[in-house]
């Protein structure tokens, strides 16, 4: 289904697509075959992720597959002809028990394996992004674009559950506001658009190379944020 969507995005809408590829349930042979299919569709961009274990629980590599996304990145690089992106985690990966600095070291390994750019996990405190960016660029020598991931809140209940799954924190002031909004999704959506707009304005002033929006299959809020920023 991913390849079908990538094909439609590029062929029917004339937009550049980014195919997602994970280590989950894939052998090296299968990944090589997928890469050839992606190449045949004229797609040159891949987001290489480890991925989550089906049904939750601890991730277990597939025999003759990949344990870490850095291995997948290296494999893609060896096939040549693709621009490869990876995930970065301003607050550290939820599964990395050693802390965020250890997780950021793993990001360096992914870049050294051949990653061309980084897209971050969503966050709500820009200070987390700037600390992350400065640490990996200055101390670790990561020199590829690090694109911040933004989500415009559409429901207080939904975002609470979503952040618990991905490990992103909700700052106290934002949590209080969401608690006050409760089940009023219309008010939450309006607030989410305003919050994301202000967040993006600060990030753009801080010199980010671009913005990545997690739409959660709801385009309205993201479109409005982009309009508020004067980008269309």
Order of alpha helices (4+ residues) and beta strands (2+ residues): alpha-beta-alpha-beta-alpha-beta-alpha-beta-alpha-beta-alpha-alpha-alpha-beta-alpha
